[in-house]
Amino acid sequence: MRETELGTTALRVTPLGLGLAAVWRPGYINLGHADDLAADYAPSAMEARAHRVLDAAWAGGVRYFDAARSYGRAEAFLSSWLERREISPDQVTVGSKWGYVYTAGWRVDAAAHEVKEHSAAVLRRQLAETRALLGAQLDLYQIHSATPESGVLDDAEVIDELTRLRADGVRVGLSVSGPTQGETIHRALTIERDGRPLFNAVQATWNLLEPSAGPALAAARARGLGVIVKEALANGRLTERNSDPAFADGLARLREEAARLGTSVDAVALGAALAQPWADVVLSGAATVEQIRSNLAAMRGAWDDEATRRLSALAVAPAAYWRQRSALPWN
């Protein structure tokens, strides 16, 4: 897989990356997540499974890996894999995120799986935790799910901490979520230090159902920020696993395009994101070896202009998309 620069960060990335939200903790909102983990949540089994997925991604050419403090043991499992495979910092680019605390206690039925706090105290504590696990492998540290409501972009203490982190050689970024993603991105672009944007990268949800952040992501890329796309498969809603009768027509359209292009439904959905001119990295959220291998097919002609014409009608109102996402059960 070819490597490119993440925006103007000098970090080398591949167009397809691996997001580590799903395979590193017992519970997640992806459709069929419990089946992917075979309900085997022993830490040793989880680590072995995670390493197999990482091996398959590495073999397929993936060189960007994206973790977070709230993804269970994601940073620890990634660190042990990098060490055991003797992969040096110059061979991969690693991003992680701060701002959510994992609170599930390694349970699927937890009352709360993660708690959000965007304070400077949490940033300092979680940065120390991340560095203890990833050390020199950490290249990019991102605010996890910045929103207007969290107030993080107006917190001078946080901004000062991020400025110091950037001066220390770690690129800083933010991920965004919710129906006001575009608003949050544009607000982030106004924050400057030394005459340039504070943030080196932005990560946002963009997919065939929810493409509304596209113009803001294009503006961020034009300012030199790296752009990372998350949830290109809409937590499984843009795969064969979506059995919702209300999406039957949409799934039929995806299947038709997959057949026409000689690929899989998931590859088509990922191909749509990979085709965006402003996208540097599109994350696979694979939790199994079979999923990452199927996702990798997106790199082989899984999108064209005809697919754009035929599938643009799948988009829904942002508020409706995020309302449905928030109703997905942890499993």
N, C-alpha and C positions, 0 to 999 in steps of 0.2 A: 504494500500500500504506500502510495506516495506520501511524503511528509511536507507540510507547509508551515508557515509562521502563524502563530496565534495573534492576529491583529498586527500590532507593531511591538510586541513584547520580546521578540527574539526567542521565544519558546517554540520548540518544534512539536508539532502535533500531527495526527492523522485525521482525515475527514470523519472517520468513524471512531468514536471513543467508547469506553465502558463506564457507565454510571453504576455505583456500587450500593444503591439503596435497597435492592431486593434480596440479595443472596447472603447478606451479612447479619441478619437479625431474624428471629422467628416470625414476626408479623409485618405485613406490608399490605398496601391497598391494591396491588396489581391483581387482575382477574386470574384465578387459579394459582395464586402464590403458594397456598398450602400444599397443593399437588406437586408443585415444582420441588418443594423441600421434602416431599414424602413424609411430612409430619415428623421428621427426625431432627430434633432441635438440640441434640447433644453438641456442645461447643466443638469437640474434636471432629464430629461429622460435618458440622457447618463449615469449619475451616477447610477440611479436605475438599468439600464440594466447591467452596469458593476458589480454591487453588486450581481445581479442574477447569472451572470457567475462565479463570485468568490465563491458564495454559492455552486454552482454545483461542482466546482473544489474541494472545501474543503470537500464536502460530498463524493466525489470520492477518497479522500485520498491525494490530491495534497498538498504539503507543501513547495514548492519553487515557488516564484513569482518574475518576472523579469520586471522591469520598466526602464524608461529613462527620462531625463529632456525634451526631444523633443517629447515625446508621449502625447502631449496635456496635459490633467489633470490626467494622469495616477497615479502619486505619490499622488496627492490630493485624488482621488477616492479610491485608495488602503488604504491610511491612514484613511479615514472616515470609510471604511469597517472594518478594523482591530479594530478601536475604538468601533464601534457600536456592533460588535460581541464579544468584550472583549477578543480578541486574543492577548496573551502576546508574547514578543519577543522570549521566549524559545519554543514557539509552531510552529514557522515558520522560514524560512530563506528567507530574502528579498535582492534582488540585484537591483541596479539601475546603470545608465550610464550617463556620462558627455561627452560633446564635440560637440553636436548638439543643436542649439537653435530653438525652435518651433516658426515659423513665419507665420503660416497660418491664424491667427486671427479667429479661429473657423469657417473657410470656407473650402468647398470642392474645390472650383474653384480658390484657391489662386495661385498667380504666383510662389511662393516658399513656400513649406510647412515646410522646416527646412534648416538651414544654418550651415555648419560645421566649427568649429574653435577649434583647439586643443592647445590653448595657456594656459599658467599657470594662467593667469588672469581669463579665462573662467572656468578653473578647480576650482579655489578658489571661484568664484561667484556661480557656480552651486552647488558645494558641500554645501555651506551655504544654498542655496535654498532647496536642497534635505533634509538636516538635519532639516530645519524648518518644513518640512512636515512629514518626517518619523521618526525623532528623534532616539531613541534607537532601532527602528526596522531595521535600515540599517545595513546589515551584509557585503555586498560586493559592492564595487564601481568600475566600469569598464570604461576604455576608450571606447567611442562609435565609432566603425568602424575604427580602426587603419589601415592605409595603408602605404606603403613606401612613397607615394607622400605627405602624411600629415606631415611627419617629426617628428611626436610626440615621437617616440621612440629614437630620437636623441636630444631631447630638455632636457638639463640638469636641467633646472628649473622645468619642469614638473616632471621629475624623482625624484627630491628632494622632491617635494610636495607629491608625491605618497609614498615615503619612510616615510615621517612624518605621513601620514595618516595611513599607516600600523602599525607604532609604536603606534598610538593612538587606535589600536584595531580593525580597520576596514580592512578587507581583500581587496586587490586590484587585479584587473584583466583587461582584454582587450577583446573587441569583434573585429572580423576581417571580412572583406568582399572583394569581387572582385576576379579575377582570380589568384592573387598572395597571397591568404590566407596563404598557406603553408610557403612561404618566410617570411611573417610578423611574423608568429608564431615562426619560427626558430630564427628570429632576437630578438624577445622578450625573448627567452630562454637564450640569451647571457647576458642579463642585470641582474646583481647580486648585492645584498647588504648583507654584513655580511656573505659572502660565500655561499649564497643560492639565488635561483631565486627571483627577486623582485616580480614577479607576482604570485598570489595564484591560479588564474583561467584564463581560456581562453574560449571564446564563438565564435563559427564559424558556418557557413552554411555547412551542410552536408546533402545530400539527394540522392535518387536514380538517379537523373539527374546529380548532381554535387558532387561526392564523393572524389574529388581530395585532399581535406585537410586531409583525413584519416591518412596518414603516419605521418604528422606533429602533429596531435592531439594525436596519439599514443605516439610520442616522448614526448609531453608535459605531458601526463599522467604518463609516466615512470619517469619523473622528479618530480612528486608529485603534479603537478597542477591539479585542478579540471577542468573537461571538460563539457561544456554546449553546446548542439547542438541547433541551431536555424534554422528556415525555413525548417524543415523536410518535409513539404508539398509543398515546393517551391511556396509559396504565392498562393496556390490553384491549381497550375498546376498539382499536383499529387492527385487530387480529381475528383469527378464526374463533377465538374464545368468546367473542361477544355474541351471546345468545339472546340478547334483548330483542323482542319482536319489533320494537320501535326502530331498531337499526337494521332490520332484515333487508330493506332496499339498499341501504348504504353498503352492507357487507356484500350483497350481490354485485354491486358496481365495482367494489374492490376486487372481487374474484374475477370478474370479466377482464379488468385491466391486468391482473396478475397472469391470467391465461394468455392474453394477447402479448404480454412482454416476456412470457416464459419464465416466470418467477413466482414468488410466494406473496401472500397478502401483506405480511409484515415487511417484506423487502420493498414493496410498492410504497407503503406509508413512510418508511425511512428514506426511500428514494426521493419522495416529495421534499423532505427537509434538506437532504443533501444537495438538491438542485437549486436551492436558494443562493443567490450570488453573494450574500452577506454572511453565510454560515461558514465558520471555520471548522467546527467540530459538531457532529450530531451524536448524541449519546445513545448507545444501546443499553437497555436496562435488563439484559438477559440474566436469568437465574439458573439456567442449565446450559450444558455444552450444546445441546441440540438447538436451543434458541440462539446462541451467539453465532453458530454456524449458519443458521437460516438468515439471521440479520446481516451477516457478511455478504450475502447475495445482493444486498442493496448497492454494493459497489460495482455491480456488473449489469449496467443497462436496465435499471429498474424504474426509470422515469423518462418521459419525453413530453413534447408539447401536446400531443394528443391526450395524454393522461391529465395534464393540466386542464385542458378543456373539459374533459369528462368528469373529473372529480372535484372541481372547485365548488360544486353545489353541496358538498358534504358539510361545509362550514356552518356552524350554528352561532347564535348570539353568545358573546363571551359570558354574560351572566348565567345563561342556561348551562353552558359548558361547565363552569366552575361550581354551579349548584349540584350538578350531577356528580362531578368529581368528589365533592365533599361528602356525598352520600355513599361512596364506595366503602364496603366493609373491610376492616383489617382482617386478614386471614393468613 
